[in-house]
Amino acid sequence: MKAKSNRRSRHGLLILFLLAFLMPFLTLSCSGTRLMTMSGVQVAAGTNLTLPNPMTGEVQKEKVPGEPLAALACLLGILSLGLSFLRGRAGKAATAVGSLLSLLALLLVKARLEQSALKQGPELLSLQWEFGYWLALLAALAVCVLSFIPSREPAVAPDELPAPSEN
């Protein structure tokens, strides 16, 4: 794989990583009833939840706080995309580190929110991780892997090679 196509692949994967935050990330359910599906941006920034009370028929509004680690993962993805435009080993290393930290932040978000849901009661509140979350996770992993693949650049450009000598 040429260095330019490797770098372009990293750019594309990082853009995909960021677009995954606009997709469904997490579905909240209470006692088997689906409450809402949140995008990655909503998980990171928080959102308002409107629930009708089945007993009284009143609509209740509840604030769902943002998850700082999800916001950190998104910011690290943006930073990694910016750093991926740097050439050479420094750009590859910075992109790899940023993507790895994004990956770890996403895994910590999942662990933290699932632990919080368990405190509410396993039969009460359940979480289902949606396509956007898994896509972001895979894109961050793919960027890390691509960053460690050595590029096969020729030491000398083909037009600078010496002409074969006739003996």
HELIX and SHEET records of a PDB file:
HELIX    1   1 ALA A    3  ALA A   20  1                                  18    
HELIX    2   2 GLY A   40  ALA A   45  1                                   6    
HELIX    3   3 PRO A   68  LEU A   83  1                                  16    
HELIX    4   4 GLY A   88  GLN A  120  1                                  33    
HELIX    5   5 PHE A  131  PHE A  148  1                                  18    
HELIX    6   6 PRO A  158  GLU A  160  5                                   3    
SHEET    1   A 3 THR A  33  SER A  39  0                                        
SHEET    2   A 3 PRO A  24  CYS A  30 -1                                        
SHEET    3   A 3 LEU A 125  TRP A 129 -1                                        
SHEET    1   B 2 GLY A  46  PRO A  52  0                                        
SHEET    2   B 2 VAL A  59  PRO A  65 -1                                        
END                                                                             
